[in-house]
């Protein structure tokens, strides 16, 4: 993996949640647009978050465990 890929990959969750501001948001958006792997991971993250939101019976702990699993299994 290229260094810039690793640098931006750690921001994907915050990027998907709209938690990044300014220049960092723009740089991550540019990377996601140019990197098929990160674009796919961002799409999966959005899908998982929407799925979890639809199932109100899941606890926040379950959601946290799912986010951790996604980070540990990038592809």
C-alpha positions as CSV (number, residue, x, y, z in Angstrom):
1,X,0.0,0.0,0.0
2,X,1.1,3.5,-0.7
3,X,1.9,5.8,2.1
4,X,-0.8,8.3,1.1
5,X,-3.4,5.5,1.0
6,X,-2.5,4.6,4.6
7,X,-2.5,8.2,5.7
8,X,-6.1,8.9,4.4
9,X,-7.6,5.5,5.2
10,X,-7.6,6.2,8.9
11,X,-10.0,9.1,8.3
12,X,-12.6,7.2,6.4
13,X,-15.0,6.7,9.3
14,X,-14.9,10.4,10.3
15,X,-15.2,11.3,6.6
16,X,-18.3,9.2,6.1
17,X,-19.8,10.7,9.3
18,X,-19.2,14.2,8.1
19,X,-16.9,14.9,11.0
20,X,-13.9,16.3,9.0
21,X,-13.5,20.0,8.4
22,X,-11.7,22.2,5.9
23,X,-8.6,21.1,4.2
24,X,-8.5,17.6,5.7
25,X,-12.0,17.0,4.4
26,X,-11.1,18.1,0.9
27,X,-7.9,16.0,0.9
28,X,-9.7,12.9,2.1
29,X,-12.5,13.4,-0.4
30,X,-9.9,13.7,-3.2
31,X,-8.2,10.6,-2.1
32,X,-11.5,8.6,-1.9
33,X,-12.4,9.8,-5.4
34,X,-9.1,8.6,-6.8
35,X,-8.6,5.4,-4.8
36,X,-11.0,2.5,-5.7
37,X,-10.1,0.7,-2.5
38,X,-11.0,3.6,-0.2
39,X,-14.1,4.4,-2.3
40,X,-15.3,0.8,-1.8
41,X,-14.5,0.9,1.9
42,X,-16.4,4.2,2.3
43,X,-19.4,2.7,0.5
44,X,-19.3,-0.3,2.8
45,X,-19.0,1.9,5.8
46,X,-22.1,3.9,4.7
47,X,-24.0,0.7,4.1
48,X,-23.1,-0.8,7.5
49,X,-24.0,2.4,9.3
50,X,-27.4,2.7,7.6
51,X,-28.1,-0.9,8.3
52,X,-27.2,-0.5,12.0
53,X,-29.4,2.6,12.2
54,X,-32.4,0.6,10.8
55,X,-32.1,-2.0,13.5
56,X,-32.8,-0.2,16.7
57,X,-32.5,-3.3,18.8
58,X,-28.7,-3.3,18.3
59,X,-26.7,-1.7,21.1
60,X,-24.1,0.9,20.7
61,X,-21.6,-1.7,21.8
62,X,-22.5,-3.9,18.8
63,X,-22.1,-0.9,16.5
64,X,-18.7,-0.2,18.0
65,X,-17.7,-3.8,17.5
66,X,-18.8,-3.7,13.9
67,X,-16.7,-0.6,13.2
68,X,-13.7,-2.2,14.8
69,X,-14.2,-5.3,12.6
70,X,-14.4,-3.2,9.5
71,X,-11.2,-1.4,10.3
72,X,-9.4,-4.8,11.0
73,X,-10.7,-6.4,7.8
74,X,-10.0,-3.8,5.1
75,X,-10.6,-5.9,2.1
